[in-house]
Amino acid sequence: MIENKKNLIRKIFSSRITFTVIGFLIVIAISVPLAKNVSKQYKIGREIKELEKEISYLENSNSELQHLVKYLESDQFTLEQARQNLNYKQPGEEVVVIKNKEGEAGLGNANAAGLGGTSLEAGNNQARSNPVRWWSYFFKK
Protein backbone atom coordinates (compact mmCIF):
# COMPACT_ATOMS: atom_id res chain seq x y z
CA MET A 1 0.00 0.00 0.00
CA ILE A 2 2.85 2.34 0.74
CA GLU A 3 4.33 1.63 -2.66
CA ASN A 4 1.02 2.45 -4.31
CA LYS A 5 0.98 5.82 -2.55
CA LYS A 6 4.58 6.50 -3.57
CA ASN A 7 3.81 5.58 -7.16
CA LEU A 8 0.69 7.73 -7.12
CA ILE A 9 2.66 10.72 -5.77
CA ARG A 10 5.39 10.15 -8.38
CA LYS A 11 2.81 10.00 -11.14
CA ILE A 12 1.20 13.23 -9.93
CA PHE A 13 4.48 15.13 -9.67
CA SER A 14 5.91 13.70 -12.88
CA SER A 15 2.78 14.58 -14.84
CA ARG A 16 3.08 17.51 -17.26
CA ILE A 17 -0.28 18.93 -16.21
CA THR A 18 0.77 19.07 -12.58
CA PHE A 19 4.06 20.70 -13.51
CA THR A 20 2.21 23.25 -15.67
CA VAL A 21 -0.27 24.06 -12.89
CA ILE A 22 2.51 24.48 -10.34
CA GLY A 23 4.44 26.72 -12.75
CA PHE A 24 1.31 28.76 -13.46
CA LEU A 25 0.70 29.25 -9.71
CA ILE A 26 4.31 30.42 -9.26
CA VAL A 27 3.93 32.91 -12.13
CA ILE A 28 0.71 34.26 -10.58
CA ALA A 29 2.37 34.51 -7.16
CA ILE A 30 5.17 36.58 -8.69
CA SER A 31 3.06 38.73 -11.03
CA VAL A 32 0.53 40.02 -8.45
CA PRO A 33 3.10 41.96 -6.36
CA LEU A 34 4.85 43.00 -9.58
CA ALA A 35 1.59 44.49 -10.93
CA LYS A 36 1.04 46.34 -7.65
CA ASN A 37 4.56 47.81 -7.82
CA VAL A 38 4.14 48.87 -11.45
CA SER A 39 0.82 50.55 -10.62
CA LYS A 40 2.42 52.34 -7.66
CA GLN A 41 5.32 53.55 -9.83
CA TYR A 42 2.90 54.84 -12.47
CA LYS A 43 0.93 56.80 -9.86
CA ILE A 44 4.12 58.21 -8.35
CA GLY A 45 5.41 59.20 -11.80
CA ARG A 46 2.13 60.97 -12.59
CA GLU A 47 2.23 62.79 -9.25
CA ILE A 48 5.83 63.86 -9.89
CA LYS A 49 4.84 65.32 -13.27
CA GLU A 50 1.96 67.24 -11.68
CA LEU A 51 4.26 68.60 -8.98
CA GLU A 52 6.83 69.62 -11.61
CA LYS A 53 4.11 71.51 -13.49
CA GLU A 54 3.06 73.21 -10.27
CA ILE A 55 6.68 74.12 -9.51
CA SER A 56 7.06 75.61 -13.00
CA TYR A 57 3.84 77.61 -12.58
CA LEU A 58 4.91 78.88 -9.16
CA GLU A 59 8.36 79.83 -10.47
CA ASN A 60 6.76 81.82 -13.31
CA SER A 61 4.37 83.45 -10.87
CA ASN A 62 7.24 84.28 -8.54
CA SER A 63 9.21 85.80 -11.42
CA GLU A 64 6.23 87.96 -12.44
CA LEU A 65 5.76 89.10 -8.85
CA GLN A 66 9.45 90.00 -8.59
CA HIS A 67 9.15 92.10 -11.77
CA LEU A 68 6.07 93.78 -10.32
CA VAL A 69 7.88 94.53 -7.06
CA LYS A 70 10.82 96.02 -8.99
CA TYR A 71 8.40 98.18 -10.98
CA LEU A 72 6.55 99.30 -7.83
CA GLU A 73 9.88 100.26 -6.24
CA SER A 74 11.04 102.18 -9.32
CA ASP A 75 11.07 105.94 -9.74
CA GLN A 76 8.86 105.67 -12.82
CA PHE A 77 6.00 104.19 -10.77
CA THR A 78 6.46 106.87 -8.11
CA LEU A 79 6.27 109.62 -10.73
CA GLU A 80 3.16 108.10 -12.34
CA GLN A 81 1.40 107.84 -8.99
CA ALA A 82 2.39 111.41 -8.10
CA ARG A 83 1.04 112.66 -11.43
CA GLN A 84 -2.24 110.76 -11.15
CA ASN A 85 -3.03 111.19 -7.48
CA LEU A 86 -1.22 114.37 -6.44
CA ASN A 87 -1.43 116.38 -9.70
CA TYR A 88 2.36 116.54 -9.85
CA LYS A 89 4.10 117.98 -12.89
CA GLN A 90 7.77 118.27 -13.61
CA PRO A 91 9.38 121.61 -14.38
CA GLY A 92 8.83 122.53 -18.03
CA GLU A 93 5.75 120.32 -18.46
CA GLU A 94 2.35 121.68 -19.28
CA VAL A 95 -0.81 119.93 -18.13
CA VAL A 96 -3.91 119.88 -20.33
CA VAL A 97 -7.28 119.01 -18.82
CA ILE A 98 -10.16 118.04 -21.11
CA LYS A 99 -13.58 118.32 -19.54
CA ASN A 100 -16.58 116.20 -20.55
CA LYS A 101 -20.05 117.65 -21.10
CA GLU A 102 -20.87 117.00 -17.45
CA GLY A 103 -17.84 119.05 -16.43
CA GLU A 104 -15.77 116.10 -15.20
CA ALA A 105 -12.11 116.05 -16.09
CA GLY A 106 -11.10 113.17 -18.34
CA LEU A 107 -10.20 112.19 -21.84
CA GLY A 108 -13.41 112.89 -23.71
CA ASN A 109 -14.56 112.17 -27.21
CA ALA A 110 -12.61 114.01 -29.93
CA ASN A 111 -15.83 115.40 -31.39
CA ALA A 112 -17.05 116.51 -27.98
CA ALA A 113 -13.77 118.35 -27.39
CA GLY A 114 -14.18 120.25 -30.63
CA LEU A 115 -11.34 118.54 -32.44
CA GLY A 116 -13.33 116.79 -35.16
CA GLY A 117 -16.53 118.80 -35.47
CA THR A 118 -19.05 120.79 -33.49
CA SER A 119 -20.57 119.60 -30.25
CA LEU A 120 -23.98 119.48 -32.00
CA GLU A 121 -22.60 116.89 -34.44
CA ALA A 122 -21.17 114.93 -31.52
CA GLY A 123 -24.59 114.82 -29.86
CA ASN A 124 -26.16 113.67 -33.12
CA ASN A 125 -23.58 110.93 -33.52
CA GLN A 126 -24.21 109.66 -30.00
CA ALA A 127 -27.94 109.30 -30.70
CA ARG A 128 -27.45 107.27 -33.91
CA SER A 129 -26.43 103.63 -34.02
CA ASN A 130 -22.94 102.61 -35.02
CA PRO A 131 -23.83 101.21 -38.49
CA VAL A 132 -25.71 104.43 -39.33
CA ARG A 133 -22.71 106.52 -38.29
CA TRP A 134 -20.42 104.42 -40.52
CA TRP A 135 -22.85 104.80 -43.45
CA SER A 136 -22.91 108.55 -43.02
CA TYR A 137 -19.13 108.67 -42.66
CA PHE A 138 -18.52 106.87 -45.95
CA PHE A 139 -21.43 108.01 -48.13
CA LYS A 140 -22.69 111.40 -46.86
CA LYS A 141 -19.61 113.53 -46.79
C-alpha positions in Angstrom: 0.0 0.0 0.0 2.9 2.3 0.7 4.3 1.6 -2.7 1.0 2.5 -4.3 1.0 5.8 -2.5 4.6 6.5 -3.6 3.8 5.6 -7.2 0.7 7.7 -7.1 2.7 10.7 -5.8 5.4 10.2 -8.4 2.8 10.0 -11.1 1.2 13.2 -9.9 4.5 15.1 -9.7 5.9 13.7 -12.9 2.8 14.6 -14.8 3.1 17.5 -17.3 -0.3 18.9 -16.2 0.8 19.1 -12.6 4.1 20.7 -13.5 2.2 23.3 -15.7 -0.3 24.1 -12.9 2.5 24.5 -10.3 4.4 26.7 -12.7 1.3 28.8 -13.5 0.7 29.2 -9.7 4.3 30.4 -9.3 3.9 32.9 -12.1 0.7 34.3 -10.6 2.4 34.5 -7.2 5.2 36.6 -8.7 3.1 38.7 -11.0 0.5 40.0 -8.5 3.1 42.0 -6.4 4.8 43.0 -9.6 1.6 44.5 -10.9 1.0 46.3 -7.7 4.6 47.8 -7.8 4.1 48.9 -11.5 0.8 50.5 -10.6 2.4 52.3 -7.7 5.3 53.5 -9.8 2.9 54.8 -12.5 0.9 56.8 -9.9 4.1 58.2 -8.4 5.4 59.2 -11.8 2.1 61.0 -12.6 2.2 62.8 -9.2 5.8 63.9 -9.9 4.8 65.3 -13.3 2.0 67.2 -11.7 4.3 68.6 -9.0 6.8 69.6 -11.6 4.1 71.5 -13.5 3.1 73.2 -10.3 6.7 74.1 -9.5 7.1 75.6 -13.0 3.8 77.6 -12.6 4.9 78.9 -9.2 8.4 79.8 -10.5 6.8 81.8 -13.3 4.4 83.4 -10.9 7.2 84.3 -8.5 9.2 85.8 -11.4 6.2 88.0 -12.4 5.8 89.1 -8.8 9.5 90.0 -8.6 9.1 92.1 -11.8 6.1 93.8 -10.3 7.9 94.5 -7.1 10.8 96.0 -9.0 8.4 98.2 -11.0 6.6 99.3 -7.8 9.9 100.3 -6.2 11.0 102.2 -9.3 11.1 105.9 -9.7 8.9 105.7 -12.8 6.0 104.2 -10.8 6.5 106.9 -8.1 6.3 109.6 -10.7 3.2 108.1 -12.3 1.4 107.8 -9.0 2.4 111.4 -8.1 1.0 112.7 -11.4 -2.2 110.8 -11.2 -3.0 111.2 -7.5 -1.2 114.4 -6.4 -1.4 116.4 -9.7 2.4 116.5 -9.8 4.1 118.0 -12.9 7.8 118.3 -13.6 9.4 121.6 -14.4 8.8 122.5 -18.0 5.8 120.3 -18.5 2.3 121.7 -19.3 -0.8 119.9 -18.1 -3.9 119.9 -20.3 -7.3 119.0 -18.8 -10.2 118.0 -21.1 -13.6 118.3 -19.5 -16.6 116.2 -20.6 -20.0 117.7 -21.1 -20.9 117.0 -17.4 -17.8 119.0 -16.4 -15.8 116.1 -15.2 -12.1 116.1 -16.1 -11.1 113.2 -18.3 -10.2 112.2 -21.8 -13.4 112.9 -23.7 -14.6 112.2 -27.2 -12.6 114.0 -29.9 -15.8 115.4 -31.4 -17.1 116.5 -28.0 -13.8 118.3 -27.4 -14.2 120.2 -30.6 -11.3 118.5 -32.4 -13.3 116.8 -35.2 -16.5 118.8 -35.5 -19.0 120.8 -33.5 -20.6 119.6 -30.2 -24.0 119.5 -32.0 -22.6 116.9 -34.4 -21.2 114.9 -31.5 -24.6 114.8 -29.9 -26.2 113.7 -33.1 -23.6 110.9 -33.5 -24.2 109.7 -30.0 -27.9 109.3 -30.7 -27.4 107.3 -33.9 -26.4 103.6 -34.0 -22.9 102.6 -35.0 -23.8 101.2 -38.5 -25.7 104.4 -39.3 -22.7 106.5 -38.3 -20.4 104.4 -40.5 -22.9 104.8 -43.4 -22.9 108.6 -43.0 -19.1 108.7 -42.7 -18.5 106.9 -46.0 -21.4 108.0 -48.1 -22.7 111.4 -46.9 -19.6 113.5 -46.8 
